[in-house]
Amino acid sequence: MTGPTDRNRLDEEASPYLQQHADNPVNWQPWDDAALSAARENDRPIFLSIGYSACHWCHVMEEESFADEEVARLLNEQFVPIKVDREERPDLDSLYITVCQQVRGQAGWPLSAFLTPEGEPFYVGTYFPKEPKRGQPGFLQLLQDVAAAWNDPAERPDLEDRADQWAAAARGELEDVPDQPGEVPGDEFLGSAAGDVLRSADRQHGGFGRGQKFPQPGRVHLLLRAWDRDGREEYREVATETLDAMADRGLYDHLGGGFHRYCTDREWVVPHFEKMLYDQAEITRAFLAGYQVTGEQRYADRVTETLEFVRRELQHPDGGFYSTLDARSEWDGEQEEGAFYVWTPEQVDAAVEDDTDADLFRARYGVTEAGNFEGDTVLTVSASVDDLAAEFDLPTDEMAERLERAETQALAHREGWPRPARDEKVLAGWNGLMVSAFAEAGLVLDSSYAEVAADALAFVRQRLWDADTGTLHRRWKDGDVTADAYLEDYAFLARGALHTYEATGDVEHLAFALELARAIERDFWDPERETLYFTPASGEDLVARPQEVTDASTPSSTGVAVETLDALSGFTSDEAFAAIAERVVETHAERLESNPVQHAALTLAADALAVGRLELTVAADALPDAWRETLAARYLPLRLLSVRPPTEDGLEPWLDALGLEEAPPVWAGREARDGEPTVYACRSRVCSPPQNSLVEALDWEP
């Protein structure tokens, strides 16, 4: 008789990442009760491998080790091998990535961890080659050494002691809160935080730091808000230098639109080529803010091109958004990273019909025989249109037309190349981020984008929201739904629903945002420790119950939750949301003040608490078109837009939709005046007289 761990069980999983490993000779298990029980009953250590479908080095480790019979034999005989998709189980990822960071000083994917049967880690790392290479231990030898130590009565106590120590350290980092809370930082804190961001800026190449370049959209928002507050031009300069680098260099796909994950070099030339939904969302919102601050049309163009890429390549026919495009595609029987995106001069000549157009394309995007990535060229903007027009002695208009024609032909040619794989998981939280981006674009660029946001919100609500219990599920794929969602799912989706209400004026979206916020209060708020946890109180009992206070590849779920609860507090009849937001910031005040750069989302939320929002309540049947244009043209980082019916009688159905008996503060007594659309503007908790002109309301000074 065979047990559940005597075969590879990943063919039963919906995750594309887990499915990629379903044919491995390793007897991979999902993280479930059967696998964990087998480890305890057989007294075997767990080998935990965490990755995701678009992870390049995850693929490499699979090909080198997990597809290898010798490695598989050792794993199957001596361990319970468990494979986890970090995008489905961010709680597990947060726990063990934290340990790896503490122990190794760095962490990433694939994450490789050896655990006791109780789940406590005693050895951690990332990618291991099968045989020793470039100072890295070989995975095969590592398996032999760990198994020997575990089975040696003299050595095992040391492993178990280490596991106890590392588990305690993880709890201290992820779970504990200070003994005494601080105070909400004052309105001067934003400038101090922006100053810290400046000190990390790369003024030569844009972005932050002197090594690999990550997008860091939260830092861009922080700088632009600080510039708006005190006018220090250096804040705006660093923000736009960063946007320029992302717009012009290798992070951006200059033909198909959309942004890659990050760049491996300081100059933003060579990216890791995977395209993640969350990057499209958060980088797009940073470019929308940059467009409103500067009026630079090319920033708006990057937004439009990226949103069209998302609609074309990452959207389910019914409205939701898929998760990722892989970094690799198959060429000549081999999986090659970036092959879909890089060019040679010969490929340009084959794609572009006119010889002069081909010359212009190569000059514009730096395509050379030497290349900039393993003999090929990652496209970067290497010459301006004006400079090319002068070099080729062509009128600027004709130059632009020729380049557009060449780009169209190159894109059409590329469509025939082997495409990267797509991970078609629909994740609630990541969809919430993308919903926010489309909703914001609906206010700033074109109202049709708000309809896309509403469709995506409806998709997630229909498939992942249980209205009877008020709970959210994290993942949907082909009708298969995973278990409970995490704080990021509730917070990102609630913010997206609120933004969609702002863009459309449809109270249904506001009602959904409030439902999600109430679930955050019920399931993630700990009133004794005065913090928000990443996992629900009823969730699986892990080594530690994590919080997510720092920003990573996505903004801090705690920061977004605080921001959203604070924004929604004016739509409720009690002070619960506002109180939670304030208590959480007080709990983490010392952490914020010591390192605001790593906590950009929570820093921005704390600033909103400190200075108050720009509340714009519009009493009208709909937001007037001229007012929409005014909002599109102005950078208003703390704006909270609320459209309500013009009369109190018309408000009754809205209150029913929200489950309220009386008008909330943001609507109470705010009817239309003189039969005309009327705006009530409150800035820094001081309100203007009712105005029939949005421009006058925005320009009013208390």
Buried (B, 14 or more C-beta within 10 A) or exposed (E): EEEBBEEBBBEEBBBBBBBBBBEBBBBBBBBEEBBBBBBBEEEBBBBBBBBBBBBBBBBBBBEBBBBBEEBBEBBBEBBBBBBBBBBBBBBBBBBBBBBBBBBEEEBBBBBBBBBBBBBBBBBBBBBBBBEBEEEBBBBBEBBEEBBEBBEEEEEBEEBBEBBBEBBEBBBEBBBEBBEEBBEBBEEEBBBBBBBBBBEBBBEEBBBBEEEBBBBBBBBBBBBBBBBBBEEBEBBBBBBBBBBBBBBBBBBBBBBBBBBBBBBBBBBBBBBBBBBBBBBBBBBBBBBBBBBBBBEBEBBBBBBBBBBEBBBEBBBBEEBBBBBBBBBBBBEEEEBBBBBBBBBBBEBBBEBBEEEEBBBBBBBBBBBBEEBBBEEBBBBBBBBEBEEBBEEBEBEEEEBBEBBEBBBEBBBEBBEEEBBBBBBBBBBBBBBBBBBBBBBBBBBBBBBEBBBBBBBBBBBBBEBBBEEEEEBBBBBBBEEEBBEBBBBBBBBBBBBBBBBBBBBBBBBBBBBBBBBBBBBBBEBBBBEEBBBBBBBBEEBBEBBBBBBBBBBBEBBBBBBBBBBBBBBBBBBBBEEBBBBBBBBBBBBBBBBBBEEBBBBBBBBBBBBBBBBBBBBBBBBBEEBBEEBBEBBBEBBBBBBBBBBBBBEBEBBEEBBEBBEBEEBBBBBBEBBBBEEEBBBBBBBEEEBBEBBBBBEEBBEBEE
